[in-house]
Amino acid sequence: MARAISTQRKIGFTAFAWLIAFVIFFPILWTFLTSFKTEGTAIATPPQFLFFNWTTENYATVLERSNYFRFLGNSIITAVGSTLLGLVIAIPAAWAMAFSPTKRTKDILMWMLSTKMLPAVGVLVPITMLFRMAGLTDTHLGLTLVLTLINLPIIVWMLFTYFKEIPVDILEAARMDGASLRQEVIYVLTPMAIPGIASTMLLNIILAWNESFWTIVLTTTQATPLPAFIAAYSSPEGLFWAKLSAASMMAIAPILIMGWFSQKQLVRGLTFGAVK
């Protein structure tokens, strides 16, 4: 009897998990299906789920009207660039707070995290003015700096958590063997935290790739990434749902593929230190 109840619970939890997964995935599925519809079919009532005339015209139109690969290149440059710059800054910061904490370490961490709660529009005017005066508007460097700053608290927090799980004895042994501070960080700490650093890197690339507010505000033509590419299909005449869906799928496809192939590393890094 108890085994039967346990089996029923497992089946129930599994079905519930699949239901939640489908609810989360459904918007992506609907966008994918809409991208293969005509504009008329895309706004048809009642909506047509699978039984419609499939067409690749929307993708052809998007590729013809827009330089997709330029937007893709800009997204890769800014997402990867901001991630690498963030790691260069965050690894020493997280090391200092994990292995040389002070009374204010927790306060500093909370203050850094609190900056993520600030609405982006609240600092829109000063950031825009600073970028104009510095000549960083619509540049890869400017967008990379902004993406680094807005995601830096997350990077520091994640790395701090991973570093706290590394035994201090190993670092002390390295110091006794004559390792300098730079060698300790580069040759001892970093290799041991590779799973955590890898997952942090992947998560930051995803966050930078999906950032739309600052990418649209601070770019116009030269450094515009894929979020601006999607926004281009919203016009005063209305929304072209089929073409907008095709553009959206082309924008999210690279990051979805990357996440799919790196899911093991991501999960391994996110659970790094959970079990000793």
C-alpha positions as CSV (number, residue, x, y, z in Angstrom):
1,M,0.0,0.0,0.0
2,A,2.8,2.4,1.0
3,R,4.7,1.5,-2.2
4,A,1.6,2.2,-4.3
5,I,1.1,5.6,-2.7
6,S,4.8,6.4,-3.2
7,T,4.5,5.5,-6.9
8,Q,1.4,7.6,-7.3
9,R,3.2,10.6,-5.7
10,K,6.1,10.2,-8.1
11,I,3.8,10.0,-11.1
12,G,1.9,13.1,-9.8
13,F,5.1,15.1,-9.2
14,T,6.5,14.1,-12.6
15,A,3.2,15.1,-14.4
16,F,3.2,18.4,-12.5
17,A,6.8,19.1,-13.4
18,W,6.1,18.4,-17.1
19,L,3.1,20.7,-16.8
20,I,5.2,23.6,-15.4
21,A,7.9,22.9,-18.0
22,F,5.3,23.1,-20.8
23,V,3.8,26.3,-19.4
24,I,7.3,27.9,-19.4
25,F,8.2,26.6,-22.8
26,F,4.8,27.4,-24.5
27,P,5.6,31.1,-25.4
28,I,8.8,29.9,-27.2
29,L,6.8,27.2,-29.0
30,W,4.0,29.7,-30.0
31,T,6.6,32.1,-31.3
32,F,8.2,29.3,-33.3
33,L,4.9,28.3,-34.9
34,T,3.9,31.9,-35.6
35,S,7.2,32.5,-37.4
36,F,6.1,30.0,-40.1
37,K,2.6,31.6,-40.6
38,T,1.5,34.3,-42.9
39,E,0.5,37.6,-41.4
40,G,-3.1,36.8,-41.9
41,T,-2.9,33.4,-40.2
42,A,-0.8,34.9,-37.4
43,I,-3.7,37.1,-36.3
44,A,-6.5,34.7,-37.1
45,T,-9.3,34.1,-34.6
46,P,-9.5,31.4,-33.3
47,P,-5.7,30.9,-33.5
48,Q,-4.4,28.0,-35.6
49,F,-2.0,25.8,-33.7
50,L,-0.6,23.3,-36.1
51,F,-2.9,23.0,-39.1
52,F,-2.0,25.9,-41.3
53,N,0.1,26.5,-44.5
54,W,3.7,26.6,-43.3
55,T,6.0,29.1,-45.0
56,T,9.5,30.3,-44.6
57,E,8.7,33.6,-46.2
58,N,9.1,35.5,-43.0
59,Y,12.7,34.4,-42.4
60,A,13.6,35.2,-46.0
61,T,12.0,38.7,-45.6
62,V,13.9,39.3,-42.4
63,L,17.2,38.3,-43.9
64,E,16.5,40.4,-46.9
65,R,15.5,43.6,-45.1
66,S,18.0,43.5,-42.2
67,N,21.7,42.7,-41.8
68,Y,21.1,40.0,-39.3
69,F,24.7,38.9,-39.0
70,R,25.8,42.4,-38.1
71,F,23.4,42.4,-35.2
72,L,24.5,38.9,-34.3
73,G,28.1,39.9,-34.3
74,N,27.4,42.9,-32.1
75,S,25.6,40.7,-29.6
76,I,28.5,38.3,-29.5
77,I,31.1,41.1,-29.0
78,T,29.2,42.8,-26.2
79,A,28.0,39.7,-24.4
80,V,31.3,37.9,-24.4
81,G,33.3,41.2,-23.8
82,S,31.2,42.2,-20.8
83,T,31.5,38.7,-19.4
84,L,35.2,38.5,-19.7
85,L,35.6,42.1,-18.3
86,G,33.2,41.2,-15.4
87,L,35.2,38.1,-14.5
88,V,38.5,40.1,-14.5
89,I,36.9,42.4,-11.9
90,A,34.8,40.0,-10.0
91,I,37.4,37.2,-9.4
92,P,39.7,39.3,-7.3
93,A,36.8,41.0,-5.5
94,A,35.1,37.7,-4.7
95,W,38.5,36.3,-3.5
96,A,39.0,39.2,-1.2
97,M,35.6,38.9,0.4
98,A,35.7,35.1,0.6
99,F,39.1,34.7,2.1
100,S,39.9,38.1,3.7
101,P,36.5,39.1,5.0
102,T,35.9,42.2,7.2
103,K,33.0,43.3,9.4
104,R,31.6,45.2,6.4
105,T,31.8,42.3,3.8
106,K,28.2,41.3,4.1
107,D,27.1,44.9,4.0
108,I,29.1,45.4,0.8
109,L,27.6,42.3,-0.8
110,M,24.1,43.4,0.1
111,W,24.8,46.9,-1.2
112,M,26.0,45.5,-4.5
113,L,22.9,43.3,-4.8
114,S,20.6,46.2,-4.0
115,T,21.8,48.0,-7.1
116,K,20.0,45.3,-9.1
117,M,16.8,46.4,-7.5
118,L,17.2,49.9,-8.9
119,P,14.9,50.5,-11.9
120,A,17.0,51.1,-15.0
121,V,15.0,54.1,-16.0
122,G,15.9,55.8,-12.7
123,V,19.5,56.3,-14.0
124,L,18.6,56.7,-17.6
125,V,19.3,60.5,-17.8
126,P,22.7,60.5,-16.0
127,I,24.0,57.5,-17.9
128,T,22.9,58.9,-21.3
129,M,24.5,62.2,-20.6
130,L,27.7,60.6,-19.4
131,F,27.9,58.5,-22.5
132,R,27.3,61.4,-24.8
133,M,30.0,63.5,-23.2
134,A,32.4,60.6,-23.3
135,G,31.6,59.7,-26.9
136,L,30.6,56.2,-25.9
137,T,27.0,56.2,-27.4
138,D,26.5,53.6,-30.1
139,T,29.9,52.0,-29.5
140,H,30.8,48.4,-28.6
141,L,33.0,49.7,-25.7
142,G,30.2,51.7,-24.2
143,L,27.6,48.9,-24.3
144,T,30.1,46.4,-23.0
145,L,30.8,48.7,-20.0
146,V,27.1,49.1,-19.2
147,L,26.4,45.4,-19.5
148,T,29.4,44.7,-17.2
149,L,28.3,47.1,-14.6
150,I,24.6,45.9,-14.5
151,N,25.6,42.2,-14.2
152,L,28.7,42.6,-12.0
153,P,26.8,42.2,-8.7
154,I,25.4,38.8,-9.9
155,I,28.9,37.7,-11.0
156,V,30.5,38.7,-7.6
157,W,27.8,37.0,-5.6
158,M,28.0,33.8,-7.5
159,L,31.8,33.7,-7.4
160,F,31.8,34.6,-3.7
161,T,29.5,31.6,-3.0
162,Y,31.7,29.2,-5.0
163,F,35.0,30.5,-3.4
164,K,33.5,30.1,0.1
165,E,33.3,26.3,-0.6
166,I,37.0,26.0,-1.3
167,P,39.0,24.9,1.7
168,V,41.3,27.6,3.0
169,D,43.9,25.0,3.9
170,I,44.7,24.6,0.2
171,L,45.4,28.3,-0.2
172,E,47.5,28.4,3.0
173,A,49.5,25.4,1.7
174,A,50.2,27.3,-1.5
175,R,51.4,30.4,0.5
176,M,53.7,28.2,2.5
177,D,55.2,26.9,-0.7
178,G,56.0,30.4,-1.7
179,A,53.1,31.3,-4.0
180,S,52.5,35.0,-4.4
181,L,49.0,36.5,-4.3
182,R,48.8,36.6,-8.1
183,Q,49.9,33.0,-8.3
184,E,47.5,32.0,-5.6
185,V,44.6,33.5,-7.5
186,I,45.6,32.4,-11.0
187,Y,47.1,28.9,-10.4
188,V,45.4,27.6,-7.3
189,L,42.0,29.3,-6.8
190,T,40.8,29.7,-10.4
191,P,41.4,26.1,-11.5
192,M,39.6,24.8,-8.5
193,A,36.6,27.0,-9.1
194,I,36.4,26.3,-12.9
195,P,32.8,24.8,-12.6
196,G,31.6,27.8,-10.7
197,I,33.4,30.3,-13.0
198,A,32.0,28.4,-16.1
199,S,28.4,28.6,-14.9
200,T,28.9,32.2,-13.9
201,M,30.2,33.0,-17.4
202,L,27.4,31.2,-19.1
203,L,24.7,32.9,-17.0
204,N,26.3,36.3,-17.6
205,I,26.4,35.8,-21.3
206,I,22.7,34.9,-21.2
207,L,21.8,38.0,-19.2
208,A,23.9,40.3,-21.4
209,W,22.4,38.7,-24.6
210,N,18.9,39.3,-23.3
211,E,19.4,42.8,-22.1
212,S,17.1,45.1,-24.2
213,F,16.6,48.4,-22.3
214,W,20.1,49.7,-22.4
215,T,20.9,48.2,-25.8
216,I,18.0,50.1,-27.4
217,V,18.7,53.3,-25.5
218,L,22.5,53.5,-26.0
219,T,22.8,52.3,-29.6
220,T,21.4,53.5,-32.9
221,T,23.2,51.9,-35.9
222,Q,26.8,50.8,-35.3
223,A,26.7,48.7,-32.1
224,T,23.0,47.6,-32.2
225,P,22.7,44.0,-30.9
226,L,19.8,41.5,-31.5
227,P,17.3,43.1,-29.1
228,A,17.3,46.2,-31.2
229,F,17.0,43.9,-34.3
230,I,13.7,42.6,-32.8
231,A,12.4,46.0,-31.9
232,A,12.8,47.1,-35.5
233,Y,9.8,45.1,-36.5
234,S,7.5,47.2,-34.3
235,S,6.4,50.1,-36.4
236,P,3.8,53.0,-36.2
237,E,1.7,51.0,-38.7
238,G,1.4,48.1,-36.2
239,L,3.1,44.9,-35.3
240,F,3.9,42.4,-38.0
241,W,3.5,39.3,-35.8
242,A,4.8,36.7,-38.2
243,K,7.9,38.7,-39.1
244,L,8.4,39.7,-35.5
245,S,8.2,36.1,-34.4
246,A,10.8,35.1,-37.1
247,A,13.1,37.9,-36.0
248,S,12.6,36.8,-32.3
249,M,13.5,33.2,-33.1
250,M,16.6,34.2,-35.0
251,A,17.6,36.3,-32.0
252,I,17.1,33.7,-29.4
253,A,18.2,30.6,-31.4
254,P,22.0,31.1,-30.8
255,I,21.6,31.5,-27.0
256,L,19.2,28.6,-26.8
257,I,21.6,26.3,-28.7
258,M,24.5,27.4,-26.5
259,G,22.4,26.8,-23.3
260,W,21.3,23.4,-24.6
261,F,24.9,22.2,-25.3
262,S,26.3,23.6,-22.1
263,Q,23.5,22.6,-19.7
264,K,25.7,20.0,-18.0
265,Q,28.3,22.6,-17.2
266,L,25.7,25.1,-16.1
267,V,24.0,22.7,-13.7
268,R,27.4,21.4,-12.4
269,G,28.4,25.0,-11.7
270,L,25.1,26.0,-10.1
271,T,25.4,23.0,-7.7
272,F,29.1,23.5,-7.1
273,G,29.7,23.0,-3.4
274,A,26.2,21.9,-2.6
275,V,27.5,18.4,-1.6
276,K,30.8,17.8,0.1
